[in-house]
Amino acid sequence: MSSGEDRLRGLLEKQKDVFVAFSGGLASTLLLFMASRTGHKARAVYVDTGLMRKAEEKEAAREIAEKAKAEFIVADARETIKKKLKGRALAKHKVSIVESVISAEVVKVARQAGQRDIFWAGRSYNGSTRKANVIQPFLGMNYMDMYRMAKSFDEISPDGRYHVPSAGLSLRSHGLIDEEKLNTVKEATAEVDECALVDQRYVPVLFPVVLDQEFRQDRMVPVYEEAVTPVFNLYGASFVSVNTLSKSVDGSDGNYGKVVVIEASDEEGNLILPNKRLSMAVREKMLSADPSVGRILLKVKKADSKKAIAIRAMQTYDLIAAEPYYLPPQALNNICESLSKKLGQLDVYFDITPKPPGTIEFE
């Protein structure tokens, strides 16, 4: 038995019923099966925020709970979330709102059952501790630790992929979120998921972000172009254009990290696609010219559309540090074509920002 299971067994000793805040992701799935293995009656409280992939996400979570022999309880928070997110553009506000609603719903269900203790799989808790005793058994563990523990369960089939965060798809909608944008994010996410298998392996982190593609005047644009044009010239570019989005990284109108978008093409108009050496050189030049740049996107499909999507593909050990995962050109083209067929003509960018200075999610 692993030290993680030993620790959980100790936490469960005085428990009768185990209430688990359950999203269906790796951490909460692992927690549910570990609780079941220790012989406790487990209750999986799934909060429907309306921000997960599609309707089948809830049914997938139900199937997991049934395999773990846990009672599956659904708390519908869709309208509450919708109202609270109205007019909210900043990523940190979205995270705070969604996590606080989820925690409040789980606490409410537990209290109705006369239970004060709640097991929370996430490493951060953004709710009240006055009405509940929140137990976080995975504090101090990284994603790969949980992945290894999950592999000891025949019923869990972890593929090593990073899934939707607790704030759901709200973080993958740049700026304000509305019904149309949320539907676009869901459709785009479903299409990208279909393309996640590359060379018989899943890309560890792969997801789309729907952008507010409005540009702003920025006196630094000529400096950016001067800095990166020589780099692109080495890779056959005869045209290089740089712009900054009107919304900063966190979706605000403020200066919390500029989002810089670059288009580079050869004489025939073929876009220059990202690779490791090119991207590292561009990043170095861009950040040397202006450390306030928070996100660097390279255009990989041109449609001259107001609609745009950024592809975030990363490889990471612990989600603390990460580097872009450079998809083979054919795989990247497949994603672009798949998105265009489903959503119509749109511009597609590839995010070449590492973590740090960027983040895994678009925040």
Secondary structure, DSSP 8 states (H G I E B T S, - for coil): --HHHHHHHHHHTT-SEEEEE--SSHHHHHHHHHHHHTT-EEEEEEEE-S-SSSTHHHHHHHHHHHHTT-EEEEEE-HHHHHHHHTT---HHHHHHHHHHHHHHHHHHHHHHTT--EEEE-SS---S-SSS-EEE-TTTT--HHHHHHHHTT-TT----S-----TTGGGGGB-SS--HHHHHHHHHHHHHHHHT-EETTEE-SEEEEEEEE--B---TTHHHHHHHHHHHHHHTT-SEEEEEEBSS-TTSSSS-SSEEEEEEEE-TT--B----HHHHHHHHHHHHHH-TTEEEEEEEEE----SEEEEEEEEEESSSSSEEE----HHHHHHHHHHHHHHH-S-EEEEE---BTTS-SS--
